[in-house]
Amino acid sequence: MVEALARAAGEAYVRALKTLPRDVKDALRNARGRERNARAQSILDTICRNVEVAEETGNIICQDTGTPVYYLSLGEAFPLPPRRIEEAVRLGCADVTARYAIRPNAVHPFRRVNTGNNVGRGVPVIHFAFTAGDALELLVVPKGSGSENQSFLKMLVPAEGRAGIERFVLECVTRAGGMPCPPVVLGVGVGGTFDQCAGLAKRAASRPIGSACGDPDGRALEQKLLQAVNALGIGPMGLGGDTTALAVHVETADTHISQLPVAVNTQCWAARRAAVRVDRDGQATILS
Amino acid sequence: MTAQPVEMELETPLTAEQVTALPLGGTVWLSGTIFGLRDATLRRMFDEGAPLPEPLAGYPCLHTAPNARKVDGRYEKICIGTTTSARMERFTRPLLRDAGARAIIGKGGLGDDSLAAMQEYGAVYLAIVGGAAALQTTQIVSIDAVYWEDLFPECLWRFTVKRLGPLIVGMDAHGGNLYAEVAAAAQARAAAAGV
């Protein structure tokens, strides 16, 4: 079972690196159709062509193979305990890194020594959620550093309210400019505690384009911010244009009476992700 | 927005005259030898003062760490793209002044000191389309030399490229900076919108 899960986790990582989800491809094409700036049109054409070339040649889309981040939804009757599941995911990452010569990105933060296999202290990142049933659903997001480095968190005070949240997000996008490879998917976390807020932002950045926040206030903010961000004119690769963000996703949590944390996790245009379900007998089914 | 689009084909090595003539916003397709380097490579070159394994003078340097596989002692390309340049800001000046690079190829742009150094030493910043690595890998003919393998994937790489591009002159040799223009306009728009 560990082997079957390791294979599913590793192959999902590789699939995410090679093929963009349909919603992201459609969003890029639609953005190209709407874009009015000639330079931005040309950059979006190159991006769309790249996605095709990756599929035609079986290559990965971007050279930054990212930090693999796994979101696991674990059914209560799934036969492996969380500790063995973690072991399987780590095994899967190390195995495909060697087999496909995926660029290793994990280094010690002080010594900067590369582990060589995309597995290390806290890498891959593994999040667990618990659910009914006997299957394990796994979503992997290879998170590139260009966009991850343009991620920010601020503990606002409650009096700053919605206007403060909007101002902070626009400041982040302006400061990031072309560095995170726009057009981006912006993940915005609002509320919770410091750590929870960052987690909300990351989860938001990992949502499919076209999905909406479950909180109506969050949903309203998504629409307002998308318009405001694209009005900045930063454009693809920060070289000007109408398309700075493909989507803004907001996730919310209740927070303390004296807090208003807001976090922005930026996702580059190559918003890679793949999902798979592993049944109790180890059978894997690709979900996306 | 800016003037007429200009498209140019260039062969490396590049002269100061060639790069100072490149117009801001113009499109360049590069062929010939280029070097690849990034964070750890530059720390070794300029913080540790390691001697250059071969001269870089006149060549463009790409901010990169490739996916590559070593087969029978030689590196084969898998996927070669570009990383965010801003992290390497403090190395632009020595790279141009001491190593003699004529162009930096990267994404996201560089800062004020890099812009000043490009003006002083005659160099430009060529913006590649970030993330478009599958396409750019088809424009890389070969990996010809790899130095400092202990830094893998952040080695010093020498590549032969054929029509690498499109590359946009994002920062020219005369103080022109497309990123700064776009950022200033964005700030003005944000201010006008009252945020």
Chai-1 contact restraints between the chains, C-beta under 6 A:
chainA,res_idxA,chainB,res_idxB,connection_type,confidence,min_distance_angstrom,max_distance_angstrom,comment,restraint_id
A,I43,B,V129,contact,1.0,0.0,6.0,A-B,restraint_1
A,T46,B,V129,contact,1.0,0.0,6.0,A-B,restraint_2
A,T46,B,A132,contact,1.0,0.0,6.0,A-B,restraint_3
A,I47,B,A132,contact,1.0,0.0,6.0,A-B,restraint_4
A,R49,B,L135,contact,1.0,0.0,6.0,A-B,restraint_5
A,N50,B,A132,contact,1.0,0.0,6.0,A-B,restraint_6
A,N50,B,A134,contact,1.0,0.0,6.0,A-B,restraint_7
A,N50,B,L135,contact,1.0,0.0,6.0,A-B,restraint_8
A,V53,B,A134,contact,1.0,0.0,6.0,A-B,restraint_9
A,V53,B,L135,contact,1.0,0.0,6.0,A-B,restraint_10
A,A54,B,A134,contact,1.0,0.0,6.0,A-B,restraint_11
A,N59,B,C79,contact,1.0,0.0,6.0,A-B,restraint_12
A,N59,B,A134,contact,1.0,0.0,6.0,A-B,restraint_13
A,I60,B,C79,contact,1.0,0.0,6.0,A-B,restraint_14
A,I61,B,A134,contact,1.0,0.0,6.0,A-B,restraint_15
A,C62,B,G81,contact,1.0,0.0,6.0,A-B,restraint_16
A,C62,B,G131,contact,1.0,0.0,6.0,A-B,restraint_17
A,C62,B,A133,contact,1.0,0.0,6.0,A-B,restraint_18
A,Q63,B,N67,contact,1.0,0.0,6.0,A-B,restraint_19
A,Q63,B,C79,contact,1.0,0.0,6.0,A-B,restraint_20
A,Q63,B,I80,contact,1.0,0.0,6.0,A-B,restraint_21
A,Q63,B,G81,contact,1.0,0.0,6.0,A-B,restraint_22
A,Q63,B,A133,contact,1.0,0.0,6.0,A-B,restraint_23
A,A101,B,R69,contact,1.0,0.0,6.0,A-B,restraint_24
A,A101,B,I78,contact,1.0,0.0,6.0,A-B,restraint_25
A,R103,B,N67,contact,1.0,0.0,6.0,A-B,restraint_26
A,R103,B,P153,contact,1.0,0.0,6.0,A-B,restraint_27
A,G146,B,T84,contact,1.0,0.0,6.0,A-B,restraint_28
A,R167,B,V195,contact,1.0,0.0,6.0,A-B,restraint_29
A,L170,B,A190,contact,1.0,0.0,6.0,A-B,restraint_30
A,L170,B,V195,contact,1.0,0.0,6.0,A-B,restraint_31
A,T174,B,A186,contact,1.0,0.0,6.0,A-B,restraint_32
A,G177,B,Y179,contact,1.0,0.0,6.0,A-B,restraint_33
A,G177,B,A183,contact,1.0,0.0,6.0,A-B,restraint_34
A,G178,B,G108,contact,1.0,0.0,6.0,A-B,restraint_35
A,G178,B,G109,contact,1.0,0.0,6.0,A-B,restraint_36
A,M179,B,T84,contact,1.0,0.0,6.0,A-B,restraint_37
A,M179,B,A86,contact,1.0,0.0,6.0,A-B,restraint_38
A,M179,B,G108,contact,1.0,0.0,6.0,A-B,restraint_39
A,C181,B,G130,contact,1.0,0.0,6.0,A-B,restraint_40
A,C181,B,G131,contact,1.0,0.0,6.0,A-B,restraint_41
A,L232,B,A186,contact,1.0,0.0,6.0,A-B,restraint_42
A,L232,B,R189,contact,1.0,0.0,6.0,A-B,restraint_43
A,G233,B,A185,contact,1.0,0.0,6.0,A-B,restraint_44
A,G233,B,A186,contact,1.0,0.0,6.0,A-B,restraint_45
A,I234,B,V182,contact,1.0,0.0,6.0,A-B,restraint_46
A,I234,B,A186,contact,1.0,0.0,6.0,A-B,restraint_47
A,M237,B,G130,contact,1.0,0.0,6.0,A-B,restraint_48
A,G238,B,Y179,contact,1.0,0.0,6.0,A-B,restraint_49
A,L239,B,L178,contact,1.0,0.0,6.0,A-B,restraint_50
A,G240,B,M1,contact,1.0,0.0,6.0,A-B,restraint_51
A,G240,B,V182,contact,1.0,0.0,6.0,A-B,restraint_52
A,C268,B,G131,contact,1.0,0.0,6.0,A-B,restraint_53
A,A270,B,G131,contact,1.0,0.0,6.0,A-B,restraint_54
